[in-house]
Amino acid sequence: MHSPQGGTQLAELSIVIVNWNGRHLLFDCLSSLRNQSLKGLVVILVDNGSTDDSLSFVRQHFPEVRIIALKQNLGFAGGNNRGMESCSSEFLALLNNDAIADQFWAERLLAAASRRQVGIVASKVLLASDPGLLDSAGDGMTTAGVAYKQGHLEPADQYRTSRAVFGASGCAALLRRSMLEDIGLFDEDFFLLYEDGDLCFRAQLRGWEAVYAPEAVVHHQLNASIGTLSRTSVYYGQRNIEYLYFKNMPGMLLWKYLPAHLLNDLLACLYFSWKGRLLSFLRSKISFLATLPAVLRKRKAIQSKRKITVRDLDRLLERKWLRSRLAGK
């Protein structure tokens, strides 16, 4: 299979899509994968116990797609894990069911992973509603321990160059299997939201590199799956922010940036109170405290295997997060 630059297929690639009652999204998503320039792709749809006609639709219209039908909803983390466990390819791509891939998306993700130490490749994710604006150009991590989308709602033309990033959004990312064997799959206790930030943090701690591939483009129907400010998104997002921080931040940096983390919590509390979601916010923090012993056990295992120095990790963290937070970005 020849690339637009005259190269050849680099490696076998499997693409995992998690679906939950997303019948209305699947035609566009799966059609974009059927039309990929890279041939021989294995496309796996993991269905999280949908009650719509997602499965019958896929079987009828996309018979080439491998289906894993789960009896219950295991969330984004559990669904993706089942998909990744079901295949043996060295490279795995994750794609949201509300995303549409450019024709050369898969091929260009693979090209960006040509160096062995690259474990994660981030796509250029554009807003489907306005392709001139970015959803993300790779993910960053703040000193407060919150993952964020780099370039979110900025002009897409400003992010034309490949560069190192902290991580990649699970919306559209490439993962190397040997990296996953080293750091583990998604933490299923996250269930939904920030599980990708957690995985990327663990990868950084082990010395794996993440890069942004500006030519690997997808269009994302933002929040089409879980909604904006839903009780579900507030609960899991705010609980999982605590998981992310207390699992992964090395001890010296955890104490150094704890005031920033608590300030972020305070700002979030005020914001969600204003939006009528205070109860969901409080439930999230109570749930975190109830599971803190388990989180600390995971932390001990993660920190004992850390390869990167505290100083090098500190350089990767974004310090201007408060300005963006107060500006509502």
N, C-alpha and C positions, 0 to 999 in steps of 0.2 A: 504494500500500500504506500503510494508516494505522497509525500507532504507537499504543500504549496511552495516550500523552499527547495524541494528536490531530494529530501531525505527519505528515510524509510521508517516504518513502524518500529518503535523503540522497545516495547515490552507489552505483555498481556496486561489488560486493564479491565477491572470490574467496576461497575457503577452501581451504587446502592441508593435507593430512594425509599424513604419512609413515608407511608401514607396512612392517614386516619380521616375517613369520610371526605376524601378529596377528589371524588369523581369529577367534579367540575374543573379541576386543575390538570387532570392527567393527560388529556389529549395533547395540549400544547407542550407539556413537559416531555412526554414520551416520543412525540413526533420529532422534537429537536434532537433526541438521541438517535432515533432511526436515521436521521440525515447527517450524522457525523462523518467527517472526512476519514477518521481512523476506523478501519473496519475490524471485525473480529471482537468487538466489544461484548462483554457479558453484562447485561442489564438486569438488576435484581430489584424487584419491588417487594418491600416488606410491609405488609398490611397489618396495622395495629388494631385488629378486631373491628373493622369498619361495619357500619350498619346500613350504609348506602349501597349502591350497586357497583362499587369500585372494582371488585374482583371480576365480576361477569363482564364488565366493560373492557378490562384489560385482556382477559382471555379471548374475547371476540375480536378486538381491534388490534391488539399487539401480542400475538401468540408467541413471538420470539422472546418476550420478557419472562424471566424466571420469577415465579411468585412464591413468597413465603407468607403463608396466611397464619397469623397468630390469633389465638383465641381471646386474648385480652390485650389491652393497650399497655405496652411496655415503655411508652414515651419515645422521645427522639433518641435518647441514649441507648435504651434496650433494643429498639428496633434496628438501629444502625449496627449494633453489636451482632445481632442475629444475622444480619446480611453479610457483614464482614467475616463472620465465622463460617459462612456457608461456601466461601470460595477460596481459591489458593493462589491467586495472582499476586505478584510482588507489589503491584500498585492498585490502590483502591481510591475511587473518587466518590465523594458524597455530593448529592444534589437534592435540594428541596423540591417537593412536588409543586411548589408555586414558583419555580424558576424555569427559564427557557434558555437552553444553551446555544451559543453561536456554533456554526457549522464546524469550526476548527478548535473548539473549546478543549476537547479531550486530548487532541494531538499536541496542543501547545502546553497543556499542563504537564504532559509527559516530557516534553522537551526541556521544560524548566527544572525537571528533577534529574537531570543527567549526572550531576555530581552525587557521589554516594552519601555524603553527609547531609544532603537535603532530605529532610523527612516530611516536610509539609510545604505544599504550594498553594498559595491563595489566588483565587480568580479575581478578575475585575468585574465586580457586581454592579450593574447599572439598575436604576429604577425603571421598571417596565412602564410606569405611567409617564416618565420623563427621561428618556435615554441619555439626555445631556447631563444628567446628574448621577452621582455615585451613591450606591448604597454602602459599598465598602471597597477599599483597595488594600486588603489585608487588615489584620487586627493588631491593636496595640494593648498595652497593659499599663495602668496608672499606678502611682505609688500608693494609692488607696486600695489597690488590689482589685480593681474593676476592669474587666475587658471592655474595649470600645472599638468601634468601626473607624478605621482611618479613612479620612476623606468623606465621611458621611454627609450627603447633601451638598457637596462641593462640585464644581464643574469637572466632568470626567476628563477633559483634556489636560488637566493639571497633573494627572497621574499616568504618564505615558512610559515611564522608565521602570525597569525591574530593579528591585532593591530588597534588602533584608527587612523582614518584619518580625514581630513577636509571634504571630500566629495567623490563623485563617478562620474565617467564619465557616461553620458547618453547612451553611447554605450551598456552598460550591467550593470544594477543596479536594486536593489530592493528598493521600497519605501513603507512606512507604510501609509495607508490611513488616520489614525488619525493625523499623522504629516501633511499631505497635507491639511487636514481640518483646522489645526492650522495656517499654514504658507501660504497657497494658492498653486495653481498649477504653471506651468511655466508661466513666463511673456511673453506674446505673442508679445510684442513689440521687443523682441530679434529676433524673427523669426527663426534665425539659428545661432548657435555657442554661447558658454558661457551661454546659458540659464540654463544648468545643474549647472555651477558654481554659478550662481545667486541663484538658488533654494537651493543649499547646504549652501551658505552663510546665507540665511534667516533662514535655519534650525539651524545653529550654534548659530545665534543671539537669537533664542528662546530656546536654551538649549537642542536640540535634539542631539543624538550621531550618529556618522557615523563610521562604522567598515569595515575593509578589510577582505574578506573571501578567503583565498588562494586556497581552494579546489573547489571553484565555478569558473570554467574555461570556457572561450570562446576564439575563434580564430577570429581575426579581419583583414579583408582585408582593410588595412589602406588607407583612402582617396579614396575608390572606389566610394563613392557617389558624392562628390562635387569636387574632384580633388585637386591637390597640387598647391597652389599659384594662384588659379583661381581668377578672379575679384570678384566673389561672396564671396569667403572665406575671401579675404583680406578686403573687404568692411564691411561685417557683423562682422568679428572678431575684427577689429580695432574700429568700432563704439561701439560694445558691451562691450569691455574692459572698456570704459568710463562709460557705464550704470552700469556695475558691481561695479566699484569703488565708484562712486558718489551716488549710491542708498544705498549701504550696509555698507561702512566703517564708524564706529562711528566718531563723530566730532573730538574728541581729536586725534584719530589715522589718520583721513583723513588729518589733517594739519601736523601731525608729519611725515607722509610718502608721502606727496604731492611731495617733490623733487624727491623721488624715482620713483613715478608714472610718472612724467614729463620726467625723464631721460629714462625711458622705452619707452615713446612715441618718444623721440628723436632717440633712437637706432632703433626703428621700422621704423621710417621715413627714416633713412639712408639705412636700409636693403631693404625696399620695393622700394626705388629709384633705388638701385643697381639691383633689380630684374625686373625693368620695370613696377612697380605697384604703382608709386607715385600718379597718378590721383585717383586710387581707395582708397588709404590711405587718401588723402586730402578730398575726398568726404565723407568718413566715419566720419571724425572729424567735418566737417561742418554740417552734418546731426545730430550729437550729440548735437552741440550747438543750433541747431534749436529746438530740443526737450528738452532742459535743464529744462524749467519750469515744464514740466510734470514729468521729472525724480526727481526733487526736491520735488514735491508733494508726489510721491511714497516714497521717502526717509523719509519724515516726518512721514508717517504712519508706516513704518518699524521700525524706531528708537524709536518711542513711545512705541513699544511693546517689545523692547529688554529685555531679561532676563539675559544674560551672562554679566559679568563685562568686562569693557574695558581691565583690566589687564589680565584676563583669555583669552580673544580673542587675545590679543597681543602675548601671548605665543604660539598660534597656527600658527602664520604667519612665513613663511620661509624668513630668512634674507640673505641667500647666493645666491639669485636669479641672481645677476649681474654676478657672476663668470660663472654660467651656460649659461646665455644669451650670454656672450662674447665668450663662447666656442662653441656656435651654437647649444646647446641642447634645 
